Amino acid sequence: MFLSCAVNAQSVPDTIKHSPIRTLTYAQYQAYLKGEAGDDLAFVATVHHYPMPEKVLRFKKELELSAEQISKLTDINTHMHKLRLQIGGSIIENEKTLDLMFAQNTVDNGNLIFYTNRHGLYQGELRNAILQACMATRKTLTPEQMNKFDTLQKPN
């Protein structure tokens, strides 16, 4: 009986799971925790042909990337992921603080301004980390590779 409960608990869909922080959905919380949040922040870059490094690395054979390019793109991706983890952790802590202040009725104008401005700062840092990675990725590719990447990205 305990085994079936454990299996059922592990198979609960993400849409039903609850985040430990009420102000974040379970999916948002997990994305910040895993360093996966913010792909949507790259839109301005990707729409103008500045790709995300992990997407380019998926096509390394088709793009005929050199060993040096693969190394550079891997470094770019690793650095971006580290920043996403760090900033995601800061966002989680900031949200915990905001949630706690409201829950304990200790919120006032000063601390509300401070923590909401911090939230904006963290979002800006996250976006900058992602856009910097996109910019560095494009600089790593030749124009021919960029054209080929764009072709590979188009749906059939």
C-alpha positions as a printed Julia matrix, in Angstrom:
156×3 Matrix{Float64}:
  0.0    0.0     0.0
  2.81   2.42    0.84
  4.46   1.69   -2.48
  1.33   2.56   -4.45
  0.99   5.83   -2.52
  4.6    6.7    -3.28
  4.15   5.93   -6.98
  0.95   7.99   -7.12
  2.63  10.9    -5.34
  5.45  10.89   -7.9
  3.07  10.91  -10.87
  1.1   14.01   -9.9
  1.05  16.37  -12.91
  2.94  19.67  -12.55
 -0.31  21.57  -13.01
 -1.59  20.08   -9.72
  1.64  20.29   -7.72
  1.98  23.26   -5.42
  4.97  25.54   -5.22
  6.53  26.12   -1.78
  6.04  29.81   -2.54
  2.46  30.92   -3.07
  3.45  33.76   -5.4
  5.07  31.39   -7.92
  3.48  28.51   -9.78
  5.1   25.12   -9.41
  6.43  25.39  -12.98
  7.91  28.85  -12.34
  9.49  27.71   -9.09
 11.04  24.64  -10.74
 12.32  26.69  -13.69
 14.07  29.19  -11.38
 15.43  26.38   -9.22
 16.82  24.44  -12.2
 18.21  27.46  -14.07
 15.71  27.06  -16.89
 13.65  30.22  -16.45
 13.65  33.07  -18.89
 13.62  31.53  -22.36
 10.81  33.95  -23.18
 13.18  36.82  -22.32
 15.29  35.9   -25.35
 12.57  36.71  -27.87
 14.0   40.07  -28.93
 17.29  38.33  -29.73
 15.95  35.19  -31.36
 13.5   37.06  -33.59
 16.49  38.99  -34.96
 18.6   35.86  -35.52
 20.63  35.84  -32.29
 20.06  32.24  -31.21
 20.24  30.59  -27.81
 23.49  28.61  -27.48
 21.85  25.3   -26.53
 19.69  25.42  -29.65
 22.74  25.91  -31.86
 24.55  23.06  -30.1
 21.68  20.71  -30.96
 22.58  21.2   -34.63
 26.37  21.0   -34.3
 26.67  18.27  -36.94
 24.32  19.9   -39.43
 26.07  23.25  -38.96
 29.49  21.61  -39.17
 30.67  23.44  -36.06
 34.4   23.29  -35.43
 35.79  21.96  -32.15
 36.65  25.53  -31.19
 33.08  26.72  -31.89
 31.62  23.84  -29.89
 33.91  24.68  -26.99
 32.98  28.38  -27.11
 29.26  27.65  -27.37
 29.47  25.16  -24.51
 31.24  27.78  -22.36
 28.61  30.39  -23.27
 25.81  27.99  -22.41
 27.45  26.91  -19.14
 28.01  30.5   -18.05
 24.43  31.44  -18.91
 23.11  28.43  -16.97
 25.19  29.36  -13.89
 23.82  32.9   -14.0
 20.26  31.6   -14.44
 20.69  29.39  -11.36
 22.12  32.24   -9.3
 19.54  34.79  -10.37
 16.72  32.24  -10.08
 17.76  31.6    -6.48
 17.67  35.33   -5.79
 14.2   35.62   -7.34
 12.97  32.72   -5.19
 14.36  34.31   -2.0
 12.87  37.68   -2.93
  9.46  36.1    -3.52
  9.69  34.25   -0.19
 10.35  37.56    1.55
  7.44  39.32   -0.18
  5.11  36.42    0.62
  6.21  36.38    4.26
  5.81  40.16    4.66
  2.24  40.02    3.41
  1.43  36.83    5.35
  2.73  38.35    8.6
  1.24  41.78    7.9
  4.67  43.41    8.16
  4.61  45.04    4.73
  4.99  48.81    4.52
  5.78  51.28    1.73
  9.54  51.18    2.29
 10.05  47.42    2.25
  7.49  46.96   -0.52
  9.33  49.44   -2.75
 12.65  47.8    -1.91
 11.58  44.22   -2.7
  9.54  45.04   -5.81
 12.46  47.07   -7.2
 14.74  44.13   -6.41
 12.39  41.89   -8.36
 12.75  44.19  -11.37
 16.52  44.2   -10.96
 16.67  40.4   -10.9
 14.45  40.13  -13.98
 16.72  42.61  -15.75
 19.82  40.62  -14.74
 18.21  37.42  -15.98
 17.29  38.99  -19.3
 20.77  40.48  -19.69
 22.42  37.1   -19.03
 20.27  35.44  -21.68
 20.66  38.2   -24.27
 24.43  38.33  -23.7
 24.54  34.6   -24.4
 22.53  35.07  -27.6
 24.83  37.85  -28.74
 27.96  35.79  -28.03
 26.42  32.79  -29.81
 25.82  34.74  -33.0
 29.39  36.1   -32.92
 30.66  32.52  -32.73
 28.9   31.44  -35.95
 29.78  32.28  -39.52
 27.12  33.96  -41.7
 26.72  30.67  -43.58
 26.13  28.77  -40.35
 23.58  31.37  -39.24
 21.69  30.98  -42.53
 21.76  27.2   -42.19
 20.6   27.44  -38.55
 17.67  29.65  -39.58
 16.71  27.07  -42.22
 16.93  24.24  -39.68
 14.69  26.16  -37.26
 11.83  26.6   -39.73
  8.99  24.11  -39.36
  8.62  21.64  -42.23
